[in-house]
Amino acid sequence: MAVHPKAELLKHIIDHRKTGSLGFYRVFLGGMRKIIFPEIAGAFTTFSETKDWGIIDQARREGYRRAEQDASQLIELFQQKKDSTALVESIESEILKDVLP
């Protein structure tokens, strides 16, 4: 699976220890990315206290691993469901159930 440019951005921030850029990354993380990448919020809070970049990198890796699983599951659901309503219901119940408010 190809890596999204935003994924490379976070890795770059971590690799180069760009604390200010990490702050901007967190502040501007919105929409669906904020919902499907909740790990970064807690990691950023911990990082703010400890300055431990390993916490941020662990959150990045966990988030990407889960995103790859979700993407595979989305493709599988898309191929199985013929009806758009059934597809939406499956996505909400199987993939987004733990992250939607």
N, C-alpha and C positions, 0 to 999 in steps of 0.2 A: 504494500500500500504506500502511496506517495505521501511524503510529509508536507503538511500545509506550511506556508511561509510563516504564519503566526507561531507554529511550533518551533521553527528554527529561531525565531526571535527570542523566545524564552530561553532556549538553550544558549544562545549568544549572550544574553544578559547574565546567565549563570556562569558561563565559561569565563567571562571578562569581569565578573564581580561588579556589575553596574547597578549599584544600589538605587540611584535616582531613577534609572530606567525601569527597575523593578517596581518602584512606586507608581510610575506612570502606567505600566502594564496592568497592575492591580486595579488602579482607579478606572481605567478605560476598558476593563474586561466587562462586557455587558451582554445583554440579550441571551441567546441560547448558549453561548460559550460560558457565561457565568453559571447557568443552570447545570450544564453537563461537566463542568470542571470545578466542583465545589472544594476540592482539595486545596486549591491555591489560597483560598481565603484564610483557612486555619493555619496553613503553612506561613503565610505572610505575617499573621499575628505573632506566631512563634518567632519568626525571623526578626521581627521588629524588636523583640526582647533579647534575642540571643546572637543575632548576626551570623547564624549557622546556615551557610549556603546549602549544606547537605539536606536540610529540611525542604528547601525550595526544589532542589533537584529530585528528591524522593517524590514530592507531590507531582512534579512534571512527569516523571516516569509512570507513576500510578495512573494519572489522568490520561496519558497517551495509551497505556495498555488497555484501560477500560474503554476509551474511545475506539480503539481498533476492534474490540469485541462488539461494541455497539454497532459499528459500521457493518461488520460481518452479519450481525443479526438483522440489521435493517435490510440488507441486500436479500437475505433469506426470506424475510417477511414479504418484501416487495415481489419476489418471485412466486411466493405461495398465494398471496391474496389477490383475488381478481376484482374485488369491490373496494373502492376507495374508503368507504366508511369502515369496513372491516379492517383495512390496513391501518387507519388512524387509531382505531380502538386497540389493535394489537400493539402498535408502537407505544401508546400510552400505558397499557397494562403490562407489557413485557420489558420495555426499555426505560421509560421515563417514570415508572411508578415510584421509585425511591428519590427522585429529584424534583418532581413537580410539587408546588405548594398545595 
